[in-house]
Amino acid sequence: MGSSSIFEDDVEIIRNADLFTEEHTPAEILCRDEVMQDYVNALKPVYKGRPPRNAFLYGDTGVGKTAATKYLLQELDADIDSRNADSPGDERGFTYVRVNCQNLAPADGTASSYQVAIALVNELRDGETVSSTGYAAREVYEMLYDELDDIGGTVLIVLDEVDRVGESDTLLYDLPRARDIGYVENTRIGLIGISNDYTFRSNLSPKVRDTLCETEIKFPAYTAEELEEIIEARAERALHSDTYGKEVLSLCAALAVRNSSGSARRAMDLLKQAAEHAENEGHVPIEPDDVYAAKEELDYGDMVESVADQDQHKQLILSAVARLDADGRTPVRTKAIHAAYRRLAQAAGDDPLSQRGMYNHLTRLDMLGFLHSYQNNEGLRGGQYNTYELSEALTVAQVEDAIDESELPLDGVTLDVERILRDAGLADT
């Protein structure tokens, strides 16, 4: 007797959804032979018991930097364990720890060396974790070096999204040199930095650049053919047979190249989302229309995430413009946006910026593509001024969803648009 659950689909396409997650490490890294050999060469000193080499990996999102790192470090760990199986004592000899600096970054987009050190301490500790506040920086660094020295052997520290550390790069300089300057005695520390930002290297201080970039490995974008090979290998394990065809795989790969700089992660997400769409629609196999529907859903979510990643003032400005847009008042002048922004900032418990201060954020949002600006010239009588509206890529609903995701306390907050325009001297707008 079949299932009567309301959650059951008429068809089942996905066999193992875990294989689509970012946490999954594939059994083989495809289409990366040259880069992988460079990476293996950089890690060989650790296997041979020599001092580790620091490495800096860079390339666009989804081109295999993190996947390759996880795969090779697992292989290195297993090979060292196998080699040392008959050695006396229980010292491991090799440990690696990974921290994603993006998860530590506050609203301004950068994390401090202090925050990275706290995260590393908590990753290394088996017991009680350390609070992210309440300690002097010196105490935190001492805790970190104590934990590292207790481990002994070689420790590789992987800092994913290392560009989020920003200008506070003290730790990037000190960690690889910790043994030389006496911070640790029993441990040799190597640093692997991973970044999507091609300019990050040039923004480092010369001393940090020389330390971190001892070995540089560039991960180029995948081609459509390479992406198709990668997602075909994943589909064979993650999807039921006869539920997809080559046309769908080719389309996922082509869209990922065209819209996401050859990102394997994007191609995977498109395939998974398309499979779920086909399941919800109750048909097999996956069709091109399912892929296009998946693209639309992912694009919507990407824009929501992009808005939610902005600092609070920019989010409040976008909320102000979105509310004026919903009332049919855009394009609208800066003074009206400032009046609406000021009301929302006060409701959120924030001190509003002056109009000049807000204008800097406004122009930045225009540059980032969230807003569209128009130059207006009314001659001697009206002068020159700019007006703004949401860009074609951004909707009112996406701004509202981003505000909800950021948990800004704006629920129930209303704007008296007529009063705002009147206070701004734009009652006839």
N, C-alpha and C positions, 0 to 999 in steps of 0.2 A: 504494500500500500504506500503510495507516495506521500511526501510531506505535505501537511496542511498549513504550515507556517506562512504568515503574511510576509515574512522576510525571504522566502524562497523565490529564486528566479526560475522562469520556465527553461532557461538554458544556463549552462555553466561553462564559461570560457577560461577563467583564471584557475589554474591548478595550484599554484603556490605564490601568493601575493608577497611573501617575505622576500622573494628574489628581486622585487622591484624597489625595495627600500634602500636608502642611502647607507644603512648599516651593513647591508650585505656585501661581503667581499668575494668577488668571483674566484673560481678555482684557477682561472687563467686570465692574464691581462692580454687582450688581443690588440693587434695593430699598433703596438708600441715597442717593437723589438729594439730599435736603436736607443730610444730614451731609456728603456729598462736596463740595457747593458751599461749605459752611463751611470745609472742609479746603483746598479750592482757594484760597479767599480768603486763608487763613493762609499759603499758600505763594507767592502772587503776588509779594510783595516780592522773593523770590529770583530769580524769572524776570525781574523788571524791574531787577535789579542793585542793589537797595536792601538795607539791613541786614535780616537775617532776623528773623522773629518766632518767639519760643518758643511751644510749644504743649503742652498736656496733654490726652491722650485717655483717657477712662475709660468703662467698661462691662463687662458680664459676659464671661466666656470665650466665644469663638466667635461674637461679634457683628460681626466684620469689621474690628476696629481695625488689626491687623497686616496683613491682606490689603489694606485700603485704603491703608495707609502704603506698602507695597511697590509697589502699582500706581501711586500718584501720584508717588512719587519716581522710578520708572522713566520715567514720562511727562515729568516735569519735566526729568530728565537728558537725555532724547532731544530735547525741545523746545529746551533751551538749546544743545545741540550743533548742532541744525539752524540756530538763529538765528545762532550764532557760526561757522558753516562757512566763511564768506568773510572772517572777521576775521584780521588778521595775527598771527603767533606761534602757539605750540602750547599756550598756557595754557588749561586746561579751563574755569576759572571757577567750576565747581560740582562738589562731591564730597559723597557721603553715606556714612555708615558706621552699621551697626546692631550692637548688642550686646544679648543677652538676659541680664538680670541674674539671672534664676532659675538659669541654668546656672553662675553664679559663687557662688551661696549655699552655705555649708557646712551642716552638720547643724542649726545653730540657726535656719536659715531666712533669714538676712540676709547681704548682701554689703556690703563696705566700699567707700568711695570709692577706696581703694588698689587693690582688686581690679578695680573698674570701669576705672580708669586703665590698669592692666596689660593688660586685655582690649582696650581701645581702641588702645593702642600696637601690639599684635600684629595687630590688624585693619588698621591704617594702614600698617604696615611691609611692604615687599616681600621683605625678606631675613630675617635672623636674628631669631627671636622672643625675648621677654624672659621669664625665669623668673618664676613667681608669688611667689617668695620670694627673700630675699637682698638686697633693695634698700631703702634708706631711702625714706620716702614722698616727701620732697623730690626725690630723684633721679627717681623714677617720674613725678612731675608735670612735671619739667623735660623728660624724654624725650617725654612726651605733647605738651607745648606746642611743642617743637622739631619734632616730626612734623607737627603741624597747621600751623605756620608755613611749613614747607617746601612744603606743598601749595598754599597761597595761595588767593585767591578766597573763595568762600563754602563752608563745610563745615557740613552738617546732621548732628548726632549723634542717633541714635535709640536710646533706652534702653527696650527692651521689659521688661515686668515691673519697672518702675522702683521700685515699692513694696518690692522686695526689697533695696533699698539701705539701708532701715531708717533709723536716726537719724544715721548717718554721711553727712550730706548736703552736705559741704563742696564736692564736685565739682559738684553741681547748682547751687550758687550761683556758683562761680568760672568755670565753662566759658562761659556766655553773656556774662560780663563780662571775659573774658580780654584782649580788645583794649583795653578802657578802662583796665584796671589794669596794662597793659604786659607781659603774659605772651606776647603775640604781636603782630606788627606787620603782617604781610601777609595775615592771614586773618580773616574775619568768621565767627563761630561761632553757630549756632542749635541749640537743644535741643528735641527732641520726646520727651516722656515718655509711656509707655503703661502703663496700670494696670487691673487688674480690681478693685482695692480702692477702694471709694467713700470710705472714711474716710482714705485716704492723704493727700489734699490738706490736710485739717484737722490732720493730725499734723505737717506740715512747719513749720519755723520761719517766722515772718512774712516774713523777707527772702528765703528760698528760694521761698516761695509766690508772692510778688510777681514773682519772676524767671521761674520755670518756668511759672506759670499765666497768662502774658500773654494767651494765647488758650486757652479751654477748649472742648472738643468732646465732647459726650456721645453715645455709641453706644447706642441703646435695644435691647432684646431684639427679635428677629424674631418676627413672628406665624407661626402655622402656615401660613397662605396664602403668606407671603413665603418661608418655608423650602421649601415645595413648589415654588415657582417657581425657587428657587436650585438645588435638587438635581435638578430636571427638566432644567435647562440643563446641569448637569454630567453627568447620566446619558446625555444625547444624544451626548456626546462620549466618555465613559468606558466605556459598556456597549454591547454589540451590540444592534441593534434587535430587537424582539419578545422580549426576555428579561425584561422588567419591565412592570408596568402601573401605572395611576394609583393603584390601591388601595395598592400597596406604597409609592409615593412619599408618599402622604398619611399612611400609618402611620408612616413614618420621621420625617416632619415633626411629627406629633402627639406622638410619644414624646419627641422632642427638646425640644418646648415644655413638656411635662408634667414631665419629669425633669431637664432640663438648661437651664432658663431661656432657651429659644429659641436654642440654640447651633447655628449652621450646621455647625460642626466635628463636633458630635455626630450631626447628621442625616447628614452625609457618611460618618462612620464606621459608622453603622448600615447604610447602603445598601451600602457596600463589604463589610462583614462578612456581610451577608445574601447578597450575590452569591457570596461565597466559600463560604458554607454550602451554597447551592444547587448550586454546582459540585461540592463534595465529596459531596453526596447524589445527584448525577447527574440532576437534573431542571431543566427550563425550562418556564415562567418562574419568577422569584423569587416565592415565596409568603409570605403573612403569617407563617406558622410560622417561616420563615427569618429574618424580622425579629425575632421574639421570641427566637429562639435567639441571634441576634447581640446583642440587648440583654443577655441573661443573661451572655454571654461578656465584653462590655464592662464591665458592672457589676462582675463578678468582678475584672477587671484594674484598674478604677478603685480598688477598695478596697485591693488589693495596693499600688498606687502611693501611696495615702494613708497606709498604714502605713509604707511605705519612706521617705516624706517626713518622718516624725517624727524627733526627735533620738534618739541612741543609748539613753539611759536609758528613754525611753518605749517604744522597740522591745523592750528587754530586759524591761520590765514586761509588755508584751503577750505576749511569748514565755513568761514565767513563768505568766501566767494561762492561756494556751493549753495549756501542758503539764499544768497541774493540771486543766484542762477535759478533756483527752484521757484522763486517769486517772479521770474521773468525780468530781472533788472540788470542783466549783464548784456554787453560789456559795461563795466562800471568804473568810476574814477577811484583813484587811490584814497581820497579822503573818506568816501563812503565805505570802502573796504576796511579802513582803519577804524571807523566808528563801529562797524559790526565786529571786527576782531577784538576791539577793546571790551565790548560787552561779553564776548565768549571767554576771553582771558580772565576777566573778573569772575565769571561763573565757575571757571575751572580752578579758581584760587591762585591764579598766577598774576604777577605784576605785568600789565601790558607795556609794550615798548612804545616809545614815541612814534609819530608818523614817519620820521626820518629813519628811525631804527627798524621799523616794520618794512619800510621801502627796500632796505637791503635784502631782506628775506624774500620780498615780493619779486624783485628782479632775479634772484637766484632761482625761484620756482619757475619763472619764465624761461630761464636758461636750461633748466632741467627738463622742460617739456610738460610740466604739470599745468601751466597757464599759458594763455596766448595774449599778447599785448598788441595794442593798436595805438599809433600816434595820431593825435587829433590837432588840428590847427583851425581856430576860429577867428584868426586875425587879431586886430587891435582890441576888439571887444572881449573876446573870450580867451585869447592867448593859446599857447600850446600845452597839451597835457596828454597823459596816457590813460587808456582804459584797459581793463583786464576781464577775461572770462576763462572758464575751464577749457583746456585744450581738447581737441577732438578725441584724444586718447584716454581722457578721464571723464567719468560720469559722476553725477551727484551721488548715486547709489554706492559707487566705489569709495568716495570720500567718506560717506557715512559708515560703511563697513570698516574702513581703516580706523576711524575714530573709535568705533566700538572695540576693535582689536587692541587698540592702544589703551583702552579703559580710561579715556579722558571723561571726566564727570560732566558730560553735556546732555545726558538724557533729560528730557523735559524742559530744556532751556530753549526758549523761543526768542525770536528777534522781531521787534516792532519795526518793520522795514520802512514804513512811512516816516516814523520818527527819526530813524537813522539817517535817511536821506535829507530830512528837514534839518537835523542838527549839522549835517555836512554841507548845508546850503545848496542841496541838489533836489529840492522837493519836486521840481518839474521833470526830473529824470525819468 
